[in-house]
Amino acid sequence: MFDFKEILSVSLILFSVIDILGSIPIIVNLRQKVGHIQSEKATLAAGALMILFLLAGKSILGLFGIGVEDFAIAGALIIFAIGAEMILGIELFKSDPEAKAGASIVPIAFPLIAGAGTLTTILTLKAEFAQINIAIGILLNLILVYIVLKSTGWLERKIGKTGLDVLRRIFGIILLSIAVKIFKTNAFPIGVDSGI
């Protein structure tokens, strides 16, 4: 059930995918455009999406005849793309920062925090970790997201643009490694000779 190592692993993986620190420039830019971002509303909306997907994601996949392993491999490819995006400084997953109405929900809660990458990662994690540990990892990340949303101005001044760029690249490398591990685990299950 409760496994500290699993909780730590899930928390770090989600932290890398959500990349709330790397999103500070986007959040700061939105705040300048719309005036105020409701941290509580954004955090709760993102949390509701993540928990819903954690609980019902497998059932939704079942409707389409897709297995968790298949989704895990697809998730690994998305995580790989996010990692590459972070390292290379390119934009593969585009959000709409111009939307002024309801900026706390769109694009902050979705897709910035609980976007395709995060939701895919949550379902992918179910192939390796206990659901309760994933839920705790989600909660810990939501607390961090809330703190960051509340203190974006201060963080921007303290970390600086160079610091944010370094953080993005470090977490990008971590994500690439995680993607490779998930792909190997689900594409070549134990007991099957992959020939590698």
Secondary structure in CASP SS format (residue, H / E / C, confidence):
PFRMAT SS
TARGET T0000
AUTHOR 0000-0000-0000
METHOD secondary structure of the structure
MODEL  1
M C 1.00
F C 1.00
D C 1.00
F H 1.00
K H 1.00
E H 1.00
I H 1.00
L H 1.00
S H 1.00
V H 1.00
S H 1.00
L H 1.00
I H 1.00
L H 1.00
F H 1.00
S H 1.00
V H 1.00
I H 1.00
D C 1.00
I C 1.00
L C 1.00
G C 1.00
S C 1.00
I H 1.00
P H 1.00
I H 1.00
I H 1.00
V H 1.00
N H 1.00
L H 1.00
R H 1.00
Q H 1.00
K H 1.00
V H 1.00
G C 1.00
H C 1.00
I C 1.00
Q C 1.00
S H 1.00
E H 1.00
K H 1.00
A H 1.00
T H 1.00
L H 1.00
A H 1.00
A H 1.00
G H 1.00
A H 1.00
L H 1.00
M H 1.00
I H 1.00
L H 1.00
F H 1.00
L H 1.00
L H 1.00
A H 1.00
G H 1.00
K H 1.00
S H 1.00
I H 1.00
L H 1.00
G H 1.00
L H 1.00
F C 1.00
G C 1.00
I C 1.00
G C 1.00
V H 1.00
E H 1.00
D H 1.00
F H 1.00
A H 1.00
I H 1.00
A H 1.00
G H 1.00
A H 1.00
L H 1.00
I H 1.00
I H 1.00
F H 1.00
A H 1.00
I H 1.00
G H 1.00
A H 1.00
E H 1.00
M H 1.00
I H 1.00
L H 1.00
G C 1.00
I C 1.00
E C 1.00
L C 1.00
F C 1.00
K C 1.00
S C 1.00
D C 1.00
P C 1.00
E C 1.00
A C 1.00
K C 1.00
A C 1.00
G C 1.00
A C 1.00
S H 1.00
I H 1.00
V H 1.00
P H 1.00
I H 1.00
A H 1.00
F H 1.00
P H 1.00
L H 1.00
I H 1.00
A C 1.00
G C 1.00
A H 1.00
G H 1.00
T H 1.00
L H 1.00
T H 1.00
T H 1.00
I H 1.00
L H 1.00
T H 1.00
L H 1.00
K C 1.00
A C 1.00
E C 1.00
F C 1.00
A C 1.00
Q H 1.00
I H 1.00
N H 1.00
I H 1.00
A H 1.00
I H 1.00
G H 1.00
I H 1.00
L H 1.00
L H 1.00
N H 1.00
L H 1.00
I H 1.00
L H 1.00
V H 1.00
Y H 1.00
I H 1.00
V H 1.00
L H 1.00
K H 1.00
S C 1.00
T H 1.00
G H 1.00
W H 1.00
L H 1.00
E H 1.00
R H 1.00
K H 1.00
I H 1.00
G H 1.00
K H 1.00
T H 1.00
G H 1.00
L H 1.00
D H 1.00
V H 1.00
L H 1.00
R H 1.00
R H 1.00
I H 1.00
F H 1.00
G H 1.00
I H 1.00
I H 1.00
L H 1.00
L H 1.00
S H 1.00
I H 1.00
A H 1.00
V H 1.00
K H 1.00
I H 1.00
F H 1.00
K H 1.00
T H 1.00
N H 1.00
A H 1.00
F C 1.00
P C 1.00
I C 1.00
G C 1.00
V C 1.00
D C 1.00
S C 1.00
G C 1.00
I C 1.00
END
